[in-house]
Amino acid sequence: MVAAGLAAPSAAADDAALSRELRVGAALLMRHTQTVPGVGDPPGWRLDQCATQRNLDERGIAHAQRIGRWFAAQRLVVTTVRNSPWCRARDTARLAFSRTEDWTALGNIFDDRSNADRQADAVRAYVRAMRPGELAVLVSHGVTIAHIVGGGMALATGESVVVRADAVPGASLTVLGRLVVP
């Protein structure tokens, strides 16, 4: 990773190129920032009650705020912010971008994959429908993002993958690179 915070997936893509991609429009699939320890949500959790879920810890809160400051310092204008309805994703969006919009297509598929393909198709369709110049941040969960982009991609908490619709209609998304804001 370089000081600018952009990490390319291969030698062919560099930080300056990814930065240009962000400026001309793309979607960022961002994994929520650091949570309290655990895997999945505690037994008996409820989507409508944040206190029953795994939530951001102090490091996650600070990281989300740093992400927002990084976007502001780069003068990147985010046109859309959508998030999983899980509280940790909503809180990441709110702390980083001062806005949230719950979208079930970004929901966590960790425990229930019965709608995973339908969710991934909805996100891909949204990215394909984006207009030139739009920059969308879509805050979700690691397993959900991996399913959307395919290929077993694993993201650290707070890490994003920058994507754009493939030139081939109906195809998957083109991964332009990874964004890591320390």
MARSE-25482 format. One record per residue (C-alpha): residue number from 1; residue in one letter; x, y, z. Coordinates in pm, 1 decimal. Layout:
<pt seq="NUM" type="a" east="X" north="Y" up="Z"/>
...
END
This chain:
<pt seq="1" type="m" east="0.0" north="0.0" up="0.0"/>
<pt seq="2" type="v" east="123.7" north="345.3" up="-78.7"/>
<pt seq="3" type="a" east="86.8" north="663.6" up="123.3"/>
<pt seq="4" type="a" east="-209.6" north="784.7" up="-80.9"/>
<pt seq="5" type="g" east="-410.8" north="489.1" up="42.6"/>
<pt seq="6" type="l" east="-478.4" north="330.8" up="-293.8"/>
<pt seq="7" type="a" east="-366.1" north="-25.2" up="-347.3"/>
<pt seq="8" type="a" east="-383.4" north="-171.1" up="-695.7"/>
<pt seq="9" type="p" east="-481.4" north="-534.8" up="-760.5"/>
<pt seq="10" type="s" east="-196.4" north="-577.5" up="-1011.1"/>
<pt seq="11" type="a" east="110.5" north="-399.7" up="-1144.7"/>
<pt seq="12" type="a" east="-95.9" north="-281.1" up="-1443.7"/>
<pt seq="13" type="a" east="-315.8" north="-58.8" up="-1229.1"/>
<pt seq="14" type="d" east="-151.8" north="217.2" up="-1030.7"/>
<pt seq="15" type="d" east="-268.2" north="468.8" up="-774.5"/>
<pt seq="16" type="a" east="-298.1" north="758.7" up="-1019.1"/>
<pt seq="17" type="a" east="-509.3" north="549.9" up="-1257.0"/>
<pt seq="18" type="l" east="-743.9" north="440.4" up="-978.7"/>
<pt seq="19" type="s" east="-774.0" north="796.7" up="-855.9"/>
<pt seq="20" type="r" east="-876.0" north="903.2" up="-1208.2"/>
<pt seq="21" type="e" east="-1134.6" north="625.9" up="-1217.4"/>
<pt seq="22" type="l" east="-1287.6" north="755.5" up="-893.6"/>
<pt seq="23" type="r" east="-1308.2" north="1105.1" up="-1039.7"/>
<pt seq="24" type="v" east="-1482.4" north="996.5" up="-1362.2"/>
<pt seq="25" type="g" east="-1729.2" north="774.6" up="-1178.4"/>
<pt seq="26" type="a" east="-1734.1" north="430.0" up="-1027.9"/>
<pt seq="27" type="a" east="-1885.4" north="232.6" up="-743.3"/>
<pt seq="28" type="l" east="-1702.1" north="143.2" up="-424.7"/>
<pt seq="29" type="l" east="-1813.1" north="-171.1" up="-249.1"/>
<pt seq="30" type="m" east="-1692.6" north="-99.1" up="105.0"/>
<pt seq="31" type="r" east="-1677.5" north="-346.6" up="388.5"/>
<pt seq="32" type="h" east="-1793.7" north="-192.9" up="715.8"/>
<pt seq="33" type="t" east="-1517.6" north="-89.5" up="955.5"/>
<pt seq="34" type="q" east="-1391.8" north="-281.9" up="1261.2"/>
<pt seq="35" type="t" east="-1647.7" north="-434.6" up="1497.7"/>
<pt seq="36" type="v" east="-1638.4" north="-582.4" up="1843.1"/>
<pt seq="37" type="p" east="-1481.1" north="-931.0" up="1831.8"/>
<pt seq="38" type="g" east="-1685.0" north="-1218.2" up="1700.0"/>
<pt seq="39" type="v" east="-1802.6" north="-1396.1" up="1389.6"/>
<pt seq="40" type="g" east="-2149.9" north="-1330.0" up="1259.9"/>
<pt seq="41" type="d" east="-2405.6" north="-1186.6" up="1497.0"/>
<pt seq="42" type="p" east="-2485.6" north="-1314.0" up="1847.8"/>
<pt seq="43" type="p" east="-2764.7" north="-1568.5" up="1894.5"/>
<pt seq="44" type="g" east="-3104.0" north="-1400.0" up="1902.5"/>
<pt seq="45" type="w" east="-2988.5" north="-1086.9" up="1719.4"/>
<pt seq="46" type="r" east="-3250.6" north="-869.9" up="1554.2"/>
<pt seq="47" type="l" east="-3205.9" north="-645.9" up="1252.8"/>
<pt seq="48" type="d" east="-3426.8" north="-377.8" up="1408.9"/>
<pt seq="49" type="q" east="-3228.4" north="-367.8" up="1735.7"/>
<pt seq="50" type="c" east="-2868.0" north="-252.1" up="1708.7"/>
<pt seq="51" type="a" east="-2793.3" north="-355.6" up="2067.4"/>
<pt seq="52" type="t" east="-2841.1" north="-722.2" up="1967.9"/>
<pt seq="53" type="q" east="-2590.0" north="-707.9" up="1677.6"/>
<pt seq="54" type="r" east="-2212.6" north="-690.6" up="1651.0"/>
<pt seq="55" type="n" east="-2142.0" north="-319.2" up="1621.7"/>
<pt seq="56" type="l" east="-1845.9" north="-95.4" up="1549.1"/>
<pt seq="57" type="d" east="-1582.7" north="-71.2" up="1819.8"/>
<pt seq="58" type="e" east="-1379.4" north="243.5" up="1893.3"/>
<pt seq="59" type="r" east="-1128.5" north="158.0" up="1618.6"/>
<pt seq="60" type="g" east="-1410.7" north="109.4" up="1368.7"/>
<pt seq="61" type="i" east="-1566.9" north="441.5" up="1460.4"/>
<pt seq="62" type="a" east="-1233.5" north="624.1" up="1421.8"/>
<pt seq="63" type="h" east="-1158.5" north="442.9" up="1094.2"/>
<pt seq="64" type="a" east="-1495.0" north="537.6" up="941.6"/>
<pt seq="65" type="q" east="-1428.2" north="900.6" up="1032.8"/>
<pt seq="66" type="r" east="-1080.6" north="882.8" up="870.8"/>
<pt seq="67" type="i" east="-1235.4" north="742.7" up="553.6"/>
<pt seq="68" type="g" east="-1469.7" north="1041.6" up="536.5"/>
<pt seq="69" type="r" east="-1181.6" north="1285.0" up="590.6"/>
<pt seq="70" type="w" east="-978.8" north="1109.6" up="317.9"/>
<pt seq="71" type="f" east="-1262.8" north="1147.8" up="65.4"/>
<pt seq="72" type="a" east="-1297.0" north="1515.9" up="158.0"/>
<pt seq="73" type="a" east="-920.0" north="1573.8" up="129.1"/>
<pt seq="74" type="q" east="-921.5" north="1409.5" up="-214.6"/>
<pt seq="75" type="r" east="-1218.5" north="1626.5" up="-312.8"/>
<pt seq="76" type="l" east="-1409.1" north="1321.6" up="-426.8"/>
<pt seq="77" type="v" east="-1778.4" north="1400.5" up="-456.0"/>
<pt seq="78" type="v" east="-1981.7" north="1098.7" up="-355.4"/>
<pt seq="79" type="t" east="-2319.4" north="1115.0" up="-527.3"/>
<pt seq="80" type="t" east="-2480.3" north="813.9" up="-359.7"/>
<pt seq="81" type="v" east="-2429.1" north="633.9" up="-29.3"/>
<pt seq="82" type="r" east="-2619.6" north="311.5" up="30.0"/>
<pt seq="83" type="n" east="-2563.1" north="58.2" up="303.1"/>
<pt seq="84" type="s" east="-2667.5" north="-277.2" up="434.3"/>
<pt seq="85" type="p" east="-2946.4" north="-245.5" up="691.9"/>
<pt seq="86" type="w" east="-2714.7" north="-397.0" up="957.5"/>
<pt seq="87" type="c" east="-2618.8" north="-132.2" up="1211.3"/>
<pt seq="88" type="r" east="-2241.6" north="-169.8" up="1160.3"/>
<pt seq="89" type="a" east="-2274.8" north="-90.6" up="788.4"/>
<pt seq="90" type="r" east="-2518.7" north="195.3" up="850.0"/>
<pt seq="91" type="d" east="-2289.6" north="342.7" up="1116.6"/>
<pt seq="92" type="t" east="-1986.6" north="318.6" up="885.1"/>
<pt seq="93" type="a" east="-2177.6" north="509.8" up="614.8"/>
<pt seq="94" type="r" east="-2306.0" north="771.9" up="859.1"/>
<pt seq="95" type="l" east="-1966.8" north="833.0" up="1022.8"/>
<pt seq="96" type="a" east="-1778.1" north="849.1" up="691.6"/>
<pt seq="97" type="f" east="-2027.6" north="1029.4" up="468.7"/>
<pt seq="98" type="s" east="-2288.2" north="1179.7" up="705.8"/>
<pt seq="99" type="r" east="-2570.4" north="996.6" up="532.0"/>
<pt seq="100" type="t" east="-2720.1" north="652.7" up="501.5"/>
<pt seq="101" type="e" east="-2972.5" north="470.6" up="289.0"/>
<pt seq="102" type="d" east="-3057.7" north="115.2" up="385.1"/>
<pt seq="103" type="w" east="-3065.1" north="-121.9" up="88.7"/>
<pt seq="104" type="t" east="-3148.4" north="-487.6" up="144.0"/>
<pt seq="105" type="a" east="-2944.7" north="-587.0" up="-163.1"/>
<pt seq="106" type="l" east="-2634.1" north="-503.6" up="44.0"/>
<pt seq="107" type="g" east="-2752.9" north="-713.4" up="340.6"/>
<pt seq="108" type="n" east="-2533.8" north="-970.6" up="510.3"/>
<pt seq="109" type="i" east="-2550.6" north="-1318.3" up="353.5"/>
<pt seq="110" type="f" east="-2327.8" north="-1475.8" up="620.8"/>
<pt seq="111" type="d" east="-2606.5" north="-1679.6" up="784.1"/>
<pt seq="112" type="d" east="-2857.1" north="-1699.0" up="500.4"/>
<pt seq="113" type="r" east="-2756.9" north="-1723.8" up="135.2"/>
<pt seq="114" type="s" east="-3105.7" north="-1795.7" up="2.8"/>
<pt seq="115" type="n" east="-3128.9" north="-1450.3" up="-160.8"/>
<pt seq="116" type="a" east="-2756.2" north="-1404.6" up="-231.3"/>
<pt seq="117" type="d" east="-2779.5" north="-1429.7" up="-609.6"/>
<pt seq="118" type="r" east="-3080.3" north="-1197.7" up="-626.1"/>
<pt seq="119" type="q" east="-2901.1" north="-944.3" up="-404.0"/>
<pt seq="120" type="a" east="-2582.6" north="-960.8" up="-612.9"/>
<pt seq="121" type="d" east="-2783.6" north="-921.1" up="-934.7"/>
<pt seq="122" type="a" east="-2953.8" north="-609.8" up="-792.3"/>
<pt seq="123" type="v" east="-2620.2" north="-451.2" up="-701.8"/>
<pt seq="124" type="r" east="-2469.8" north="-535.2" up="-1040.3"/>
<pt seq="125" type="a" east="-2776.7" north="-388.5" up="-1215.7"/>
<pt seq="126" type="y" east="-2744.1" north="-71.8" up="-1008.0"/>
<pt seq="127" type="v" east="-2377.2" north="-33.2" up="-1105.2"/>
<pt seq="128" type="r" east="-2459.8" north="-96.4" up="-1471.6"/>
<pt seq="129" type="a" east="-2726.7" north="177.0" up="-1456.9"/>
<pt seq="130" type="m" east="-2496.6" north="440.5" up="-1305.8"/>
<pt seq="131" type="r" east="-2448.4" north="750.6" up="-1516.7"/>
<pt seq="132" type="p" east="-2100.9" north="874.1" up="-1611.8"/>
<pt seq="133" type="g" east="-1951.1" north="1084.7" up="-1334.7"/>
<pt seq="134" type="e" east="-2147.3" north="924.2" up="-1052.1"/>
<pt seq="135" type="l" east="-1948.8" north="799.1" up="-753.5"/>
<pt seq="136" type="a" east="-2144.3" north="558.0" up="-537.0"/>
<pt seq="137" type="v" east="-2030.6" north="414.5" up="-204.7"/>
<pt seq="138" type="l" east="-2207.2" north="89.2" up="-118.0"/>
<pt seq="139" type="v" east="-2130.8" north="-25.2" up="238.2"/>
<pt seq="140" type="s" east="-2182.4" north="-394.2" up="301.4"/>
<pt seq="141" type="h" east="-2019.3" north="-706.2" up="447.9"/>
<pt seq="142" type="g" east="-1715.3" north="-902.9" up="337.8"/>
<pt seq="143" type="v" east="-1902.6" north="-1218.1" up="236.7"/>
<pt seq="144" type="t" east="-2166.3" north="-1018.0" up="48.0"/>
<pt seq="145" type="i" east="-1908.9" north="-816.7" up="-145.5"/>
<pt seq="146" type="a" east="-1715.4" north="-1133.4" up="-231.3"/>
<pt seq="147" type="h" east="-2034.0" north="-1283.3" up="-373.4"/>
<pt seq="148" type="i" east="-2112.8" north="-970.0" up="-574.8"/>
<pt seq="149" type="v" east="-1770.2" north="-945.6" up="-741.5"/>
<pt seq="150" type="g" east="-1693.5" north="-1318.5" up="-747.1"/>
<pt seq="151" type="g" east="-1352.1" north="-1475.2" up="-737.4"/>
<pt seq="152" type="g" east="-1336.9" north="-1515.9" up="-360.4"/>
<pt seq="153" type="m" east="-1220.6" north="-1159.4" up="-296.0"/>
<pt seq="154" type="a" east="-1155.4" north="-1098.4" up="73.1"/>
<pt seq="155" type="l" east="-1160.8" north="-741.8" up="204.3"/>
<pt seq="156" type="a" east="-1032.1" north="-620.7" up="537.8"/>
<pt seq="157" type="t" east="-1267.9" north="-414.9" up="750.3"/>
<pt seq="158" type="g" east="-1301.5" north="-66.1" up="604.7"/>
<pt seq="159" type="e" east="-1144.2" north="-171.2" up="274.3"/>
<pt seq="160" type="s" east="-1319.3" north="-106.5" up="-57.0"/>
<pt seq="161" type="v" east="-1308.5" north="-254.4" up="-401.8"/>
<pt seq="162" type="v" east="-1361.5" north="-6.6" up="-685.2"/>
<pt seq="163" type="v" east="-1582.6" north="-145.3" up="-961.7"/>
<pt seq="164" type="r" east="-1748.8" north="-43.0" up="-1282.4"/>
<pt seq="165" type="a" east="-1992.2" north="-228.5" up="-1503.2"/>
<pt seq="166" type="d" east="-1829.3" north="-454.2" up="-1759.1"/>
<pt seq="167" type="a" east="-1864.9" north="-346.9" up="-2120.5"/>
<pt seq="168" type="v" east="-2047.6" north="-672.5" up="-2192.6"/>
<pt seq="169" type="p" east="-2418.4" north="-642.1" up="-2100.0"/>
<pt seq="170" type="g" east="-2516.6" north="-886.4" up="-1828.1"/>
<pt seq="171" type="a" east="-2156.4" north="-964.6" up="-1739.6"/>
<pt seq="172" type="s" east="-2010.1" north="-926.5" up="-1395.8"/>
<pt seq="173" type="l" east="-1840.9" north="-614.2" up="-1266.3"/>
<pt seq="174" type="t" east="-1491.5" north="-503.3" up="-1362.2"/>
<pt seq="175" type="v" east="-1267.3" north="-463.7" up="-1057.3"/>
<pt seq="176" type="l" east="-1055.8" north="-150.9" up="-1105.4"/>
<pt seq="177" type="g" east="-862.1" north="-177.6" up="-779.2"/>
<pt seq="178" type="r" east="-876.2" north="-166.9" up="-402.5"/>
<pt seq="179" type="l" east="-903.7" north="138.4" up="-185.0"/>
<pt seq="180" type="v" east="-740.7" north="120.0" up="156.3"/>
<pt seq="181" type="v" east="-765.8" north="423.7" up="381.9"/>
<pt seq="182" type="p" east="-545.9" north="354.3" up="686.1"/>
END
